[in-house]
Amino acid sequence: MNSDYEQDWDVYFCYLEDTPAFISVDLGYFDVAPLTDKPHLIEVAAGLLTTTADGFPENDEWEKLEEIEDMLVNSFEEKLEASFVGKTLNSGRRGLYFYSGDTLLVEQMIDELRQHFPAYTFEHQVQEDPNWEVYFDYLYPDEESLLRIQNNKMLRLLEEQGDQAYVPRLISYSLYFRSKKDRAAVVEEVTKSGFEVVEESMLGSDKEVPYKLVLSRESKADEETIYLVTEMLQQLAIQHDGEFDGWETQVVQEND
């Protein structure tokens, strides 16, 4: 495994073929994939026994799905040295996705799964995917979903530290641009909305987006407020050939 890899699982809600879905994905592979020694995609799907109107499992089936996942992941990792990269849940189906170099024992391990869980039906397929297109194009979140994931991570961290989200405080936001002209255009736009420029600097010329911009504005740090502001800044960055790189704030506790 690449030494730069760090496991980073998260989950997001989306629609797959117009049906509601949850996708869990190991974001940690984004910076190291594709792994050249694991060009084969293995997909295993389990049909749910009971479903809600939205195609998700009833409460009492979650534990059994976790048992299926644990057995399959342990088996694939131990016998194939496979990388478990993501899973989907939609339309009465749980899908599990792996990349591997060796696929010879896949049939045998799926048969073992059927023996341990005879009430379930399992389907699987193995295909060549050396560029990990399924990981990047299907499992990995789009920009909007990734923004929600990153926001939620920060909000959870603040909550764990006793933050009072409803209390206004200064929040800083970082953006990067390919040109000074694009950065200036965004500065002109956001200052009309009450943002202050904290920093304008330039990284090394070897960077793809070297022009850094840090903004600040006072606001609450609740989920709705944070999402509205970050979505607006992300769209502005995209429109001006830039990238939105997240936000920071101080923890405001009850006695502050």
C-alpha positions in Angstrom: 0.0 0.0 0.0 1.2 3.5 -0.8 2.7 5.1 2.3 0.6 8.3 1.6 -2.6 6.4 2.1 -4.7 7.1 5.2 -8.1 5.5 5.6 -10.9 8.1 5.5 -14.4 6.6 5.3 -17.5 8.8 5.0 -21.0 8.5 3.7 -23.3 10.8 1.7 -26.8 10.7 0.3 -27.5 11.0 -3.5 -29.6 9.6 -6.3 -28.6 6.7 -8.5 -30.7 6.3 -11.6 -33.4 8.5 -10.0 -33.6 6.4 -6.8 -32.4 7.5 -3.4 -29.1 6.1 -2.3 -26.4 6.2 0.3 -22.8 5.8 -0.8 -20.0 5.1 1.7 -16.5 5.6 0.3 -12.9 5.6 1.5 -11.9 9.1 0.5 -8.3 8.2 1.4 -7.7 6.5 -1.9 -8.3 9.7 -3.9 -4.7 10.9 -3.7 -3.0 7.5 -4.3 -5.3 5.7 -6.8 -5.2 4.1 -9.2 -3.0 1.4 -7.7 -1.2 -0.3 -10.6 -1.0 -3.6 -8.8 -4.8 -3.7 -8.4 -6.4 -3.3 -11.8 -9.4 -5.5 -11.2 -12.7 -4.3 -9.9 -14.8 -6.7 -7.9 -18.4 -5.8 -7.2 -20.6 -8.0 -4.9 -24.3 -7.2 -4.4 -26.6 -8.6 -1.8 -30.4 -8.4 -2.2 -32.1 -7.0 0.9 -34.7 -9.2 2.6 -36.9 -6.3 3.7 -37.0 -2.8 2.5 -38.7 0.5 3.3 -40.6 2.4 0.6 -37.3 4.1 -0.4 -35.5 0.8 -0.9 -33.5 0.9 2.3 -33.4 -2.0 4.9 -35.7 -2.2 7.8 -34.1 -1.6 11.2 -33.6 -5.2 12.1 -31.7 -6.1 9.0 -28.8 -3.7 9.5 -26.9 -6.0 11.8 -27.1 -8.9 9.3 -25.8 -6.6 6.6 -22.8 -5.6 8.8 -22.1 -9.3 9.3 -22.1 -9.9 5.6 -19.8 -7.0 5.0 -17.4 -8.0 7.7 -17.0 -11.6 6.4 -16.5 -10.5 2.8 -14.1 -7.7 3.6 -12.0 -9.9 5.9 -12.0 -12.7 3.3 -11.0 -10.5 0.4 -8.4 -8.6 2.3 -6.7 -11.7 3.7 -6.9 -14.0 0.7 -6.7 -11.5 -2.2 -5.0 -8.5 -0.5 -7.9 -6.5 -2.1 -8.7 -2.9 -1.3 -12.2 -2.2 0.0 -13.1 1.2 -1.5 -16.8 1.7 -1.2 -20.3 0.5 -0.8 -23.8 1.5 -2.1 -27.2 1.1 -0.6 -30.2 1.6 -2.9 -33.2 -0.1 -4.6 -33.2 -3.0 -2.1 -29.5 -3.8 -2.8 -26.2 -3.5 -0.9 -23.2 -3.2 -3.2 -19.6 -3.7 -2.0 -16.7 -2.6 -4.2 -13.0 -3.8 -4.1 -9.9 -3.5 -6.3 -7.5 -6.4 -6.5 -4.6 -7.9 -8.4 -5.7 -11.5 -7.8 -9.2 -12.7 -8.6 -8.8 -16.5 -8.7 -10.6 -17.2 -5.4 -13.5 -14.8 -5.9 -16.0 -17.5 -6.9 -15.0 -19.7 -3.9 -15.4 -16.9 -1.4 -18.8 -15.9 -2.8 -19.9 -19.5 -2.4 -18.8 -19.4 1.2 -20.8 -16.3 1.7 -23.9 -18.0 0.4 -23.4 -20.9 2.7 -23.1 -18.6 5.8 -26.1 -16.4 4.7 -28.5 -18.8 2.9 -31.4 -16.4 3.1 -29.7 -13.9 0.9 -29.1 -13.8 -2.8 -25.7 -12.6 -4.0 -24.5 -11.5 -7.4 -21.0 -10.5 -8.3 -18.9 -9.4 -11.3 -15.2 -8.9 -12.0 -14.0 -6.4 -14.6 -10.9 -4.7 -15.7 -10.7 -1.1 -14.4 -7.0 -0.1 -14.3 -7.8 3.6 -14.0 -10.2 3.0 -11.1 -13.0 4.7 -13.0 -15.7 3.2 -10.9 -14.1 4.7 -7.8 -13.6 8.1 -9.2 -16.7 8.5 -11.4 -19.3 6.4 -9.5 -18.4 6.1 -5.8 -16.5 9.3 -5.1 -18.7 12.3 -4.2 -19.4 15.2 -6.6 -18.3 18.7 -5.6 -21.6 19.4 -3.8 -21.6 16.1 -1.8 -17.9 16.5 -1.0 -18.6 20.0 0.4 -21.3 18.6 2.7 -18.9 15.9 3.9 -16.2 18.4 4.7 -18.6 20.8 6.4 -20.0 18.0 8.5 -16.6 16.8 9.6 -15.8 20.4 10.8 -19.2 20.8 12.5 -18.8 17.4 14.3 -15.3 18.5 15.5 -16.7 21.8 16.9 -19.6 20.0 18.5 -17.3 17.6 20.3 -15.4 20.6 21.7 -18.6 22.0 23.1 -19.2 24.7 20.5 -22.4 26.8 20.6 -23.2 26.8 17.0 -25.9 29.5 17.3 -23.4 32.1 18.6 -22.0 34.4 15.8 -18.2 34.5 15.5 -15.6 35.2 12.9 -15.2 32.4 10.3 -12.4 32.4 7.8 -12.6 30.8 4.3 -9.7 29.8 2.0 -9.8 29.9 -1.8 -7.1 29.4 -4.5 -7.0 30.7 -8.1 -5.0 30.2 -11.2 -4.6 33.9 -11.9 -4.5 37.2 -9.9 -7.2 38.5 -12.2 -9.6 35.7 -11.1 -8.8 36.3 -7.5 -9.5 40.0 -7.8 -12.8 39.4 -9.5 -14.0 37.3 -6.5 -12.7 39.8 -4.0 -14.8 42.5 -5.7 -17.8 40.2 -5.6 -17.6 39.0 -1.9 -16.8 42.4 -0.4 -20.3 43.4 -1.4 -21.6 40.7 0.8 -19.8 41.7 4.0 -16.6 39.6 3.7 -13.3 41.1 4.6 -10.0 40.1 3.0 -7.6 38.6 5.5 -4.9 37.5 3.2 -3.9 37.7 -0.5 -0.7 35.8 -1.2 1.0 33.6 -3.8 2.3 30.1 -3.4 5.2 28.7 -5.5 4.9 29.1 -9.2 4.8 25.3 -9.6 1.3 25.2 -8.0 -1.7 24.8 -10.3 -3.7 27.4 -8.3 -1.1 29.6 -6.7 -3.1 32.7 -5.8 -4.4 32.3 -2.3 -7.3 34.3 -0.8 -8.5 34.1 2.8 -11.8 35.8 3.7 -13.6 36.3 7.0 -17.1 37.2 8.0 -19.0 37.0 11.3 -21.8 34.4 11.3 -23.3 31.5 13.2 -21.7 28.1 12.7 -24.8 26.0 12.4 -25.2 23.5 9.5 -27.6 25.6 7.4 -25.6 28.8 7.6 -22.3 27.1 6.9 -23.7 25.2 3.9 -25.2 28.3 2.3 -22.0 30.3 2.7 -19.6 27.6 1.6 -21.8 26.7 -1.4 -21.8 30.3 -2.5 -18.1 30.6 -2.2 -17.5 27.3 -3.9 -19.6 28.3 -6.9 -17.8 31.6 -7.1 -14.4 29.9 -7.1 -15.5 27.5 -9.8 -16.8 30.3 -12.0 -13.5 32.0 -11.7 -11.3 29.0 -12.4 -10.4 28.5 -8.7 -10.9 26.1 -5.8 -12.7 26.5 -2.4 -10.5 25.0 0.3 -12.6 25.0 3.4 -13.2 27.1 6.5 -12.0 27.6 10.1 -13.3 29.2 13.2 -12.8 29.4 17.0 -14.8 27.2 19.4 -17.4 29.3 21.3 -18.4 27.6 24.5 -21.3 28.3 26.8 -19.4 30.4 29.3 -17.4 32.4 26.8 
